[in-house]
Each structure stands twice: as structure tokens, then as C-alpha cells.
Amino acid sequence: MIRMAALGRTIRSRITLVALLPLLATMIVVFFLGSYLIDAWIIGEAQKKVRRDLEAARAEYDRQGEEVLDTLWDAARLAGSSSSFISSGFGAGRLQSFLDQDPIDFLTLTDEQGRVTVRGSGSPPSAPGNEFRTYVDAALAGQSVVATLLVPEADLQRENPELSVRARIEAAAGAGVHSADTGGRVMLVFAACPVKDAHGKVTGSLYGGVLINHNLELVDRIKHLAYGDERFEGRSLGSATLFLEDVRVATTVRLDDGRRALGTRMSREVAQAVLEEQKTWIDRARVVDDWYLTAYEPLQNPAGQTVGALYVGLLEAPYRALRTRATLVLAAVMLTGAALGYLLAARGARTLARPIRELAEMAQGIARGASRADLRGGGCEELDRLTSAFNQMTHSLHEREEELRRLNQSLELKVAERTRALEDKNQQLLRAQQELARNEKLAAIGALAAGVAHEINNPTAIIRGNTELLLMELSEGAAGREEAEEVKKQTDRISRITGNLLTYARRRNVKDGPPHTLDPVDINHLLDDILVQLPHQVDMTDVTIERDYDMQAPQLSGDAGQLRQVFVNLLLNAVEAMSGKGVLHLSTTVRGDTISVAIADDGPGMKPEHADRIFDPFFTTKKQGTGLGLSVSYGIVQHHGGTITVSTAPEQGTTFTVSLPFDRRQH
């Protein structure tokens, strides 16, 4: 019952899982998609706001330049209408009044040659600074100019010594603060315009400007315009900064001790994009010690060089908090939905699993041999059909079981009888096959022996007898005696060959020991001797013989007659393979304790399937061959403890290699 309960829980779990998986998958997708959309929407809206704030900041910055130029035009009209304006005392006082009334830090009047005549600060009328000279010349040419300039403190020192001190920015002090000073440089909004008399003639120029260094009023105005007085957890929601290159020279960003972060530097990533690549940066960035949604725009001089940057930023923390709250609310909704879905799925699974559990218990009971029993309905159409089919199956199963029991008893008896009969037949068949194979081998060997005895030995004996009679008639040195002796010698060799053939037919193997006749054999001499006799057996007229002997090859111990038979057979086969025309190559080599003889022809070669069978008895591809030559040769070489191999390919010739051992101790 414990196993049944476990099975029931498994069924319920699976049904619950099947019901819950689509819901969970959908909820997970919705959660991540919702989180992504919330994040994208929040950050997207924030970036849109930062972009608008940057446009407003740029407009305010440009308005600063327009105010400077308006002040210069007012002073220029006054200077052009009064001939006494250029007198140093009177003019300096009038210019100082403009400095007091308008947002401008210095103001200077030049004559039509560009020489300084009056400075509003009362400083001596020295020449304009080098950075100002180009724009003074433009004003004397009748043009008005507004520009953001980066000038050395020395140029500002000429205009007003107090300004150079006020513009100086020191590197910010503090642990972990990336800072630098301005290197004796000042960034300012500069303007110049012509001074004209009543007839419209240019009689001089006016130039002046507003310092960006320490211009806290300007950045506070930009920040208030964009973000007002909004705060988050005690911190200002937004910030604004003016950079001299990458150094903050006017900013609302503050350090931990409450000081403005003057002298700190923008991040390297932002500096790369804004200052070097001259791109507008709108993305999140770390500003001093916190993350902001930022917008940076390069500030350029009239020559197109980037001298600084304008920055506005929106604190990221409020948006992170909003995103976290929205994500938590979405997660709570998803978890609540998942819990409700699980409860409903579990309840439905429990209802559906009850009849399935009963069905499983009934099936296991029947498997253990319990008597059949009918299962009640499951309460729904599908389960009712299942229980009905199960009940019908148990009835049929019981009937089939009885029938199978009876058939099984009968079948076991028949199988036992058939098995015994089959075993007897198999034994008889095996013995018959063995007997047939043995008879076939004996018949082949008998035919071979009879053929050899009848066809070769008898004629050979007659030839040998007549040759001996002829030798008895011929005295030493008589004409023809040498040929008769050669005939006797060759008939002796024929007898040995037939003897070897009969020996092979009787299946004498290598284990019987070495050949009975052991002679010292010089392989090189033996091959040359065979080549001399070979033209008597086959036409060698168009055959070119190439020898590549190892002249240091030692003699080996073996049956010279049998080895002669092997090499004669291989050489005859090679000449016949070339159809009596080609190159026959012979080589001998010594490797270790083995002498190898290679006989190669440039004939048509052999097919792979033929090369695998050439040493089988009675296998031949020749019309007149018996298939015994290579078999006998193989047996002779093996009997001498050596090996014979073949290397061949169609249209690439054939090479037979005979390797024979020799005893180094005898040399």
C-alpha cells in the first residue's frame, strides 16, 4: 500500500506539473518581459529628459554669450558717438560702469589699428593677448564674434590681474578622487564687435568676456532651469557642470565633505567619446562618487577644436528605486498567480489521480497472481472507457492464461522431442561434413600423387636410365658427354622436385624440422646460375635483366635444389607475366639475420582478390597451369624457416620477396 501511495503521489505530481508548467512558463516570460519593458521605459524616459535638459542647458550657455555680445554692442554705440570716450580716464570709468551693470568680467577698447586704448579694469593699455588678436582683427573688419576660448592666465593677467587669480582651479583633495588642476589655463565666453562712428566707419573694436572657471552662478542657473529644487534622500536630483577639457571648472556636483567638486575629472570613457571623438554622450556614467543618467556635449572654439564640455545629469538612484518597486510589485503578482494556479492544479490532479491509482493497484495485484476483479468507473468519459477496457482485458487475460497453460504443457513435450531429434541430426551432419571434407582432401592428394608418379617419375626414370647408358658409352672428353651429364643432372633435379611435391602432398609441416639436405648456398651465385639456365626453358630474347646484389651477402644453410626450384618458379612466372618482354629486376639485401631476395617484373600485375589466393594449392589463373608451383614454393620457403610475400597492383607489376634466415655464428 505504501508503494501504491507513492505511485499515486507521483501521478498527482505529474498531472499537477503538466497543468502548472504552461502557466509557470508564461508567468516567467511575462515577468522578465515586464521587467525589461519597465526598465526600458523608465530609463528611456529618463534619457529623454536628460536630452531635453542638455538642450535647455546649451540654450542657457548660448544666452550667456549673447548677453556678453549685447553688452559689447551697447558700449560700442556709446564709444562711437563720443569722441571723448577714448581718453583713458573718462573711457575707463564708462567701461567700468558696464562691468558693474552687466554680467561681464572684462571689457577692452582698441583703436582702428587694434592697439588697446582703454581697459575697464583700469589696467595699462598693453597689447591684446595672442588668443584674442584673431577676433579683434575680425571685429576691426566689421564682424562681431562670440566664441568659447581656452586662454593662458597670462592673457587674462593683461586684462585684469584679479581675474587670473579668481580663475585658478586647484586639484581636488580627497581619497579616491581623480583630479587635476587647469595647468594655468582659463576657459571663457568671449565676444568682440566693431566700434563705428556716426558715418559708419570702423574706428576701433570692443572685446570682453565672462569667465567659465568658477562661474558657479551660470551652472546653478542651468541646474535650477533643468531640475529646480527637487531632491532625493537629501541629495539634489540633478547636476550641471562646465568642463575645461576634462577638468570640472564650474559644477553643482559636490564631494562627500560638501565642497563643490572643482578640479575633479570626467571618466576616461566619457572623455574618449566627447573630447577626442567630439560626440555627444547620453548614457549612464559615474560622476565623482555616484551613478547618473548623463548628457555631455563638447564645447568647441571657432577653429573646431574641443576645449571643454557641457554636462547635465540626473541622479540614477530614484529611477533604480522606482524600477525595484515596479519589479517587486510585478513579482508579487506573478507569485500570487503561481500559488493560485498550483492550488487549482493540485486539486484537479488529486481528483483525476484517484481512479488511476486504483487502476495501478489492481494491475499490480493481477501481476502478483490475484484473482480478477472489476474496476469501478472513474467519473468521466475518458476514465470510464479506460476502466471498461481494463475490465475486459482482465477477463480476456484470464481466459488466455488458462489456454496458454494447456498449450505450454503440450509444447514443452514437443520441444523436448524435437530438440533431441535435432541434436542427433546435427551430430550426424557434423560427422558427415567432416568425413566429406577429409575425403575431398584425400582425393585431391591422391590424384596429385598419382599424377606425379605416372606423368613425371616414369619418364624421368627412362630418361635417367638412357642417360646413364649413354655416359657409359662416352669416354671422358668425348663430344656430347658434357651435355649428357647436364641431362642426368637435370633429371636428378626433376626427381627431387617430384619428391618435394609428394612430400607437400603428405602435408609435412615446418614442425618436422629443417630440410634433410643442408648445403651451404650462395644466393647470388644461385640466382646467376638459374639465369644462365633460364633461356633453355623460356624465351628471354626481349627481357632485360637488372641485378642489384648485396655482394657481402653470406651463405646460408639449406637445400640448394629446393631453393633453386623456388627461384626458378618465381622467375618463370615473372617472365610469363611480362609475356617475354620487359625488365626483370633482381635484388638481394641483408637485414639482421635474414637475406631477402626480391624478384620484380613490370607486367600487368594482379587483382587483389587473386593476390590473396596465389599460394593456395591448385589455384591458378593460367590456362595450362596446375596451381601447384607457388604452393610448393611457399612450402619450401616455410620449411626453411623463411617467408614469401607478394606486392602487386593492376598495371604496376608484381614483386615477390623471399626472406631466408642464416646463422651469423657460422660467418
C-alpha positions in Angstrom: 0.0 0.0 0.0 3.0 2.3 0.6 4.1 1.7 -3.0 0.6 2.5 -4.2 0.5 5.7 -2.2 3.9 6.7 -3.7 2.6 5.9 -7.2 -0.5 8.0 -6.5 1.6 10.9 -5.4 3.8 10.6 -8.5 0.8 10.6 -10.7 -0.7 13.6 -8.9 2.7 15.4 -9.2 2.9 14.7 -12.9 -0.6 15.9 -13.6 0.0 19.0 -11.4 3.2 19.7 -13.2 1.7 19.2 -16.6 -1.1 21.6 -15.7 1.2 24.1 -14.0 4.1 24.2 -16.5 2.4 26.3 -19.2 1.3 28.7 -16.5 4.8 29.0 -14.9 6.4 29.3 -18.3 4.0 32.1 -19.3 4.5 33.8 -16.0 8.3 33.7 -16.2 8.2 35.1 -19.7 5.8 37.8 -18.6 7.9 38.6 -15.6 11.2 39.0 -17.5 9.5 40.8 -20.4 7.7 43.1 -18.0 10.9 43.8 -16.1 12.7 44.5 -19.3 9.9 46.8 -20.6 9.7 48.6 -17.2 13.4 49.1 -17.1 13.5 50.2 -20.8 10.6 52.6 -20.3 11.9 54.1 -17.1 15.5 54.5 -18.4 14.2 55.6 -21.8 12.0 58.4 -20.2 14.9 59.5 -18.0 17.3 59.7 -21.0 14.7 61.7 -22.9 14.5 64.1 -20.0 18.3 64.3 -19.8 18.4 65.0 -23.6 15.9 67.8 -23.2 17.8 69.1 -20.2 21.0 69.2 -22.2 19.2 71.3 -24.9 18.0 73.7 -22.2 21.5 73.9 -20.7 23.0 74.6 -24.1 20.5 77.3 -24.7 21.3 78.9 -21.4 25.0 78.7 -22.1 24.5 80.3 -25.6 22.4 83.0 -23.9 25.4 83.9 -21.8 27.4 84.6 -25.0 24.5 86.7 -26.4 24.4 88.8 -23.2 28.1 89.4 -23.5 27.8 90.5 -27.1 24.8 92.7 -26.3 26.8 94.4 -23.6 29.6 95.0 -26.1 27.2 96.5 -28.7 25.8 98.9 -26.1 29.3 100.0 -25.1 30.3 100.2 -28.8 27.4 102.6 -29.6 28.4 104.8 -26.8 32.0 104.8 -27.7 31.2 105.5 -31.4 29.0 108.5 -30.5 31.5 110.2 -28.1 34.9 111.4 -29.3 36.0 111.8 -25.6 35.3 108.1 -24.8 38.8 107.1 -25.8 40.5 109.3 -23.2 42.0 106.9 -20.7 40.4 108.3 -17.5 36.9 109.0 -18.9 36.8 105.9 -21.0 37.9 103.6 -18.2 35.2 104.9 -16.0 32.5 104.4 -18.6 33.7 100.8 -19.3 33.7 100.1 -15.6 30.1 101.1 -15.4 29.3 98.4 -18.0 31.2 95.9 -16.0 29.3 96.8 -12.9 25.9 96.7 -14.5 26.2 93.7 -16.9 27.3 90.0 -16.4 30.7 90.6 -17.9 34.2 90.1 -16.3 36.4 92.3 -18.6 35.9 94.8 -21.3 38.6 96.5 -23.5 38.5 99.1 -26.3 41.1 99.2 -29.2 41.7 101.8 -31.9 41.4 101.1 -35.6 44.9 99.5 -35.6 44.0 97.1 -32.9 46.0 98.9 -30.2 44.4 98.8 -26.7 43.4 102.3 -25.7 41.2 101.7 -22.6 40.5 98.7 -20.3 37.5 98.7 -18.0 39.7 97.4 -15.2 42.0 100.3 -15.4 44.9 98.1 -16.3 47.6 99.6 -18.6 46.8 99.6 -22.3 49.1 96.8 -23.3 48.6 94.7 -26.5 45.7 92.2 -26.5 46.6 88.6 -25.7 47.6 86.3 -28.6 44.3 84.3 -28.3 42.3 87.5 -28.6 44.2 89.0 -31.5 42.4 87.0 -34.3 38.9 88.0 -33.1 40.0 91.7 -32.6 41.0 91.7 -36.3 37.7 90.2 -37.3 35.9 93.0 -35.3 38.0 95.7 -37.0 36.9 94.1 -40.3 33.3 94.9 -39.3 32.3 91.4 -37.9 31.0 90.5 -34.5 32.3 87.3 -32.8 31.1 85.1 -29.9 33.2 82.1 -29.0 34.3 79.8 -26.2 38.0 80.1 -25.8 40.8 78.4 -23.8 43.5 81.0 -23.0 46.6 81.1 -20.8 46.4 83.0 -17.5 49.0 85.5 -18.9 46.4 86.8 -21.4 43.9 87.3 -18.7 46.6 88.9 -16.5 46.8 91.7 -19.0 43.1 92.4 -18.8 42.8 92.3 -15.1 45.2 90.7 -12.6 42.4 89.8 -10.2 40.7 87.7 -12.8 43.7 85.4 -13.3 43.7 84.7 -9.5 40.0 84.2 -9.4 40.1 81.8 -12.4 42.7 79.4 -10.9 41.4 75.9 -10.2 43.4 73.6 -7.9 43.3 69.8 -7.9 40.6 68.5 -5.6 41.9 66.8 -2.4 40.3 63.6 -1.2 40.7 59.9 -1.2 39.7 58.2 -4.4 39.1 61.5 -6.2 40.5 61.6 -9.8 41.5 65.2 -10.1 43.9 67.7 -11.8 44.5 71.5 -12.0 43.9 73.5 -15.1 47.5 73.9 -16.0 47.4 77.7 -15.9 44.6 77.9 -18.5 41.2 79.7 -18.3 38.1 78.9 -20.3 35.8 81.9 -21.0 32.9 83.0 -23.2 34.5 85.7 -25.4 32.9 88.3 -27.7 34.2 91.1 -29.9 32.4 93.7 -32.1 33.4 96.8 -34.2 33.1 100.4 -33.0 31.7 102.7 -35.7 31.4 106.5 -35.8 28.3 108.4 -36.9 29.2 107.8 -40.6 29.5 104.0 -40.1 33.3 104.0 -40.3 35.0 101.4 -38.1 37.1 103.4 -35.6 38.1 100.6 -33.3 36.8 97.5 -31.6 35.5 96.3 -28.2 36.1 92.9 -26.8 35.3 91.2 -23.5 34.2 88.1 -21.9 32.8 86.1 -18.9 35.0 83.5 -17.1 33.8 79.9 -17.1 36.3 79.0 -14.4 34.5 79.3 -11.0 31.3 80.6 -12.8 29.1 78.9 -10.2 26.2 81.3 -10.9 26.0 80.0 -14.5 25.9 76.3 -13.5 23.5 77.0 -10.7 21.2 78.7 -13.2 21.4 75.8 -15.6 20.7 73.3 -12.9 17.8 75.2 -11.5 16.4 75.7 -15.0 16.5 71.9 -15.7 15.7 70.4 -12.2 14.5 73.1 -9.9 15.0 72.3 -6.2 14.0 68.6 -6.4 15.9 66.3 -4.0 16.1 62.5 -3.4 17.2 61.2 0.0 18.7 64.6 0.8 20.6 64.9 -2.4 19.9 67.2 -5.3 18.1 65.3 -8.1 20.1 66.8 -10.9 23.5 68.4 -11.5 25.3 70.6 -14.1 28.9 71.1 -14.9 31.2 73.0 -17.3 34.5 71.3 -18.1 37.8 72.8 -19.2 38.8 69.9 -21.3 38.2 67.0 -18.8 38.5 69.1 -15.6 35.4 70.5 -13.8 35.9 74.3 -13.5 32.2 75.1 -12.6 29.9 72.5 -11.2 27.0 71.8 -8.8 28.3 68.3 -8.1 29.6 68.1 -4.5 32.2 65.9 -2.7 31.5 64.0 0.4 32.5 67.0 2.6 30.0 69.3 0.8 32.5 71.2 -1.3 31.9 71.6 -5.0 33.9 69.0 -7.0 36.0 71.7 -8.8 39.2 70.2 -10.2 37.8 66.7 -10.5 37.9 65.0 -13.9 35.4 63.2 -16.1 35.7 59.5 -16.6 38.1 58.2 -19.3 35.3 56.5 -21.3 33.4 59.8 -21.5 36.5 61.8 -22.2 37.3 59.5 -25.1 33.9 59.9 -26.7 33.3 63.7 -26.0 36.7 65.3 -26.2 38.6 63.0 -28.7 35.7 61.8 -30.9 33.7 65.0 -30.5 30.5 63.1 -29.9 27.5 63.9 -27.7 27.3 61.3 -24.8 23.9 60.3 -23.5 24.2 57.3 -21.2 24.7 56.3 -17.6 28.1 57.3 -16.2 29.8 57.6 -12.8 30.1 61.2 -11.7 32.6 61.6 -8.9 31.1 59.0 -6.5 27.6 58.2 -7.8 25.9 57.0 -10.9 23.9 59.5 -13.0 21.9 59.4 -16.3 24.1 61.9 -18.0 24.4 64.0 -21.1 27.7 65.5 -22.3 28.2 67.9 -25.2 31.6 69.1 -26.5 32.3 72.8 -26.4 34.4 74.0 -29.4 36.3 77.1 -30.3 35.8 78.7 -33.8 38.6 76.6 -35.1 36.6 73.4 -34.4 38.9 72.3 -31.5 37.2 70.8 -28.5 38.2 72.9 -25.5 35.7 71.6 -22.9 32.2 70.1 -22.4 28.8 71.0 -21.0 27.2 68.4 -18.8 23.8 67.8 -17.2 23.0 64.7 -15.2 20.0 63.1 -13.5 20.7 61.0 -10.3 20.1 57.3 -11.2 19.1 56.3 -7.7 15.5 57.4 -7.9 15.0 55.5 -11.1 16.7 52.4 -9.7 14.3 52.6 -6.7 11.3 53.1 -9.0 12.4 50.1 -11.1 12.9 48.0 -8.0 9.4 48.8 -6.7 7.8 48.1 -10.0 9.7 44.8 -10.3 8.7 43.7 -6.8 5.1 44.5 -7.5 5.2 42.5 -10.7 7.0 39.6 -8.9 4.3 39.7 -6.1 1.6 39.5 -8.7 3.3 36.6 -10.5 3.9 34.7 -7.3 0.3 35.1 -6.2 -0.9 33.9 -9.6 1.5 30.9 -9.4 0.3 30.0 -5.9 -3.4 30.1 -7.0 -2.5 28.1 -10.1 -0.7 25.4 -8.1 -3.7 25.1 -5.7 -6.1 24.6 -8.5 -3.9 22.2 -10.4 -3.2 20.1 -7.3 -6.9 19.8 -6.5 -7.7 18.8 -10.1 -4.8 16.4 -10.2 -5.9 14.7 -7.0 -9.4 14.1 -8.4 -8.0 12.7 -11.7 -5.3 10.6 -10.0 -7.7 8.6 -7.7 -9.1 6.2 -10.4 -5.6 6.0 -12.0 -4.2 4.9 -8.6 -6.9 2.3 -8.2 -6.1 1.0 -11.7 -2.4 0.8 -10.9 -3.1 -1.1 -7.6 -5.4 -3.5 -9.5 -2.8 -4.1 -12.2 -0.1 -4.9 -9.7 -2.5 -7.3 -7.8 -3.2 -9.2 -11.0 0.6 -9.2 -11.8 1.1 -10.9 -8.4 -1.5 -13.6 -9.3 -4.6 -12.3 -7.6 -7.9 -13.3 -9.0 -9.5 -11.0 -11.4 -11.8 -8.2 -10.1 -13.9 -5.5 -11.8 -12.8 -1.9 -11.5 -15.5 0.8 -10.9 -15.9 3.9 -13.1 -13.8 7.0 -12.9 -16.5 9.6 -13.0 -15.6 11.0 -16.5 -16.0 9.7 -20.0 -12.2 9.0 -20.7 -11.7 7.2 -17.3 -14.9 5.2 -17.7 -13.7 4.0 -21.1 -10.3 3.2 -19.5 -11.8 1.1 -16.7 -14.1 -0.7 -19.0 -11.2 -1.6 -21.3 -9.2 -2.7 -18.3 -12.0 -5.0 -17.0 -12.5 -6.5 -20.5 -8.7 -7.0 -20.6 -8.6 -8.9 -17.3 -11.4 -11.2 -18.4 -9.6 -12.0 -21.7 -6.3 -12.3 -19.9 -7.7 -14.9 -17.5 -9.1 -17.0 -20.4 -5.9 -16.7 -22.4 -3.8 -17.7 -19.3 -5.7 -20.9 -19.0 -5.4 -21.7 -22.6 -1.7 -20.8 -22.6 -1.1 -23.1 -19.6 -2.5 -26.1 -21.5 -0.7 -25.2 -24.7 2.6 -24.7 -22.8 2.5 -28.2 -21.3 1.9 -29.7 -24.7 4.5 -27.5 -26.3 7.2 -28.4 -23.8 6.8 -32.1 -24.6 7.1 -31.5 -28.3 10.0 -29.2 -27.9 11.9 -31.7 -25.9 11.3 -34.4 -28.5 12.3 -32.1 -31.4 15.4 -31.0 -29.5 16.6 -34.5 -29.0 16.0 -35.3 -32.7 17.7 -32.1 -33.9 20.7 -32.8 -31.7 21.1 -36.3 -33.2 20.7 -34.9 -36.8 23.3 -32.2 -36.0 25.8 -34.7 -34.8 25.2 -36.8 -37.9 25.5 -33.8 -40.2 28.7 -32.7 -38.5 30.3 -36.1 -38.8 29.2 -36.3 -42.5 30.7 -32.8 -43.2 34.0 -33.7 -41.6 34.1 -37.0 -43.5 33.3 -35.3 -46.8 36.0 -32.7 -46.3 38.5 -35.4 -45.4 37.6 -37.4 -48.4 37.9 -34.4 -50.7 41.3 -33.6 -49.4 42.4 -37.2 -49.7 41.1 -37.5 -53.2 42.9 -34.3 -54.2 46.2 -35.5 -52.7 45.7 -39.0 -54.2 45.1 -37.5 -57.6 48.2 -35.3 -57.2 50.4 -38.2 -56.1 49.2 -40.5 -58.8 49.7 -37.8 -61.5 53.2 -37.0 -60.3 54.2 -40.8 -60.1 52.7 -41.6 -63.5 53.4 -38.5 -65.5 56.8 -37.4 -64.2 58.6 -40.2 -62.4 58.3 -42.9 -65.1 59.5 -40.7 -68.0 62.2 -39.3 -65.8 63.4 -42.8 -64.8 63.6 -43.8 -68.5 65.5 -40.6 -69.4 67.9 -41.1 -66.5 68.5 -44.8 -67.4 69.2 -44.0 -71.1 71.4 -41.1 -70.0 73.5 -43.4 -67.8 73.8 -45.9 -70.6 74.9 -43.0 -72.9 77.5 -41.9 -70.3 78.8 -45.5 -70.2 79.4 -45.3 -73.9 81.1 -41.9 -73.9 84.6 -41.6 -72.6 85.9 -38.6 -70.7 86.3 -35.6 -73.1 84.2 -37.2 -75.8 81.8 -34.9 -77.8 78.4 -34.8 -76.2 79.5 -36.2 -72.8 79.1 -32.7 -71.2 75.5 -32.4 -72.5 74.7 -35.9 -71.3 76.0 -35.2 -67.8 73.8 -32.0 -67.8 70.8 -34.1 -68.8 71.5 -36.5 -65.9 71.9 -33.6 -63.5 68.6 -32.1 -64.6 66.8 -35.5 -64.3 68.1 -35.8 -60.8 66.7 -32.4 -60.1 63.3 -33.5 -61.5 63.3 -36.4 -59.2 64.0 -34.1 -56.2 61.2 -31.8 -57.4 58.7 -34.7 -57.6 59.8 -35.9 -54.2 59.2 -32.5 -52.8 55.8 -32.4 -54.4 54.9 -35.8 -52.9 56.2 -34.6 -49.5 54.0 -31.5 -49.8 51.0 -33.7 -50.6 51.6 -35.7 -47.5 51.3 -32.3 -45.5 54.8 -32.4 -43.9 54.9 -29.1 -42.0 57.6 -26.9 -40.6 57.5 -28.6 -37.2 59.0 -31.7 -38.8 62.4 -29.9 -38.7 64.7 -28.4 -41.4 65.3 -30.0 -44.8 67.1 -33.3 -44.8 69.8 -32.0 -47.1 71.7 -29.0 -45.8 74.2 -27.4 -48.1 76.0 -24.0 -48.0 74.1 -21.9 -50.5 75.4 -18.7 -52.1 72.2 -16.9 -53.0 73.8 -14.5 -55.5 75.6 -17.4 -57.3 72.4 -19.5 -57.2 70.4 -16.7 -58.9 73.1 -16.2 -61.6 73.2 -19.9 -62.3 69.4 -20.0 -62.7 69.5 -17.0 -65.1 72.1 -18.9 -67.2 69.8 -21.9 -67.5 66.5 -20.0 -67.7 66.7 -19.3 -71.5 66.6 -23.1 -72.1 63.1 -23.0 -70.6 61.6 -19.8 -71.8 62.3 -17.2 -74.4 64.4 -14.4 -72.8 65.3 -12.5 -76.0 63.3 -9.3 -75.2 63.8 -9.5 -71.4 66.2 -7.0 -69.8 67.7 -8.3 -66.5 68.8 -5.9 -63.8 70.8 -7.1 -60.9 71.2 -5.3 -57.6 73.0 -7.8 -55.3 74.4 -7.3 -51.9 77.9 -8.6 -52.6 78.6 -9.0 -48.9 75.6 -11.4 -48.5 76.8 -14.5 -46.5 76.0 -18.1 -47.4 73.1 -19.8 -45.7 72.3 -23.5 -44.9 69.6 -25.1 -46.9 68.6 -27.5 -49.7 70.1 -25.9 -52.8 67.8 -28.0 -55.1 64.6 -26.9 -53.3 65.7 -23.3 -53.2 66.6 -23.5 -56.9 63.1 -24.8 -57.5 61.6 -21.8 -55.7 63.5 -19.2 -57.6 63.1 -20.9 -61.0 59.4 -21.0 -60.4 59.3 -17.3 -59.4 61.5 -16.2 -62.4 59.5 -18.3 -64.9 56.3 -16.7 -63.6 57.8 -13.2 -63.9 58.9 -13.8 -67.5 55.5 -15.3 -68.4 53.7 -12.4 -66.7 55.6 -9.9 -68.9 54.8 -12.1 -72.0 58.6 -12.5 -72.6 59.2 -8.7 -73.0 60.1 -6.2 -70.3 62.5 -5.6 -67.4 63.2 -8.2 -64.8 64.8 -6.8 -61.6 66.6 -9.0 -59.0 68.0 -7.7 -55.8 69.4 -9.2 -52.6 69.6 -7.5 -49.3 70.8 -8.4 -45.8 68.9 -7.2 -42.8 69.9 -8.6 -39.4 69.9 -12.4 -39.7 67.9 -12.5 -42.9 68.7 -12.5 -46.6 65.9 -11.1 -48.7 65.6 -11.8 -52.4 63.2 -9.6 -54.4 62.1 -10.6 -58.0 60.2 -7.8 -59.7 58.6 -7.6 -63.1 56.9 -4.8 -64.9 54.0 -6.9 -66.1 50.2 -6.2 -65.8 50.2 -7.1 -62.0 47.4 -9.0 -60.3 44.0 -8.2 -59.0 43.7 -8.0 -55.2 41.4 -11.0 -54.9 43.9 -13.1 -56.9 46.9 -11.9 -54.9 45.2 -13.2 -51.7 44.9 -16.8 -53.1 48.0 -17.3 -55.2 49.7 -19.6 -52.6 46.6 -21.8 -52.3 47.0 -25.3 -53.8 45.5 -25.8 -57.2 44.6 -22.0 -57.6 45.8 -20.6 -60.9 44.9 -18.0 -63.5 46.9 -19.7 -66.3 45.1 -21.8 -68.8 47.8 -24.5 -68.7 48.8 -24.1 -65.0 48.2 -26.7 -62.3 48.2 -24.2 -59.4 51.0 -26.1 -57.5 54.1 -24.1 -58.3 53.6 -21.2 -55.8 52.1 -23.6 -53.3 55.2 -25.8 -53.4 57.4 -22.8 -53.3 55.6 -21.5 -50.3 56.0 -24.8 -48.5 59.7 -25.0 -49.3 60.4 -21.5 -48.1 58.4 -22.1 -44.9 60.2 -25.4 -44.4 63.5 -23.4 -44.5 62.1 -21.1 -41.7 61.6 -18.2 -44.1 58.7 -16.2 -45.6 57.5 -15.4 -49.1 55.3 -12.3 -49.8 53.9 -10.6 -52.8 53.3 -6.9 -53.6 51.2 -6.2 -56.7 48.7 -3.9 -58.2 46.9 -3.8 -61.6 49.2 -2.2 -64.3 52.0 -1.7 -61.8 53.9 -5.0 -61.9 54.5 -7.7 -59.3 57.3 -8.2 -56.8 57.9 -11.4 -54.9 60.1 -11.2 -51.8 61.7 -14.3 -50.3 63.3 -13.9 -46.9 65.5 -16.7 -45.6 67.4 -16.8 -42.2 71.1 -17.5 -41.8 73.3 -18.2 -38.8 75.7 -15.4 -38.2 77.7 -17.6 -35.9 78.9 -19.5 -38.9 80.4 -16.4 -40.5 
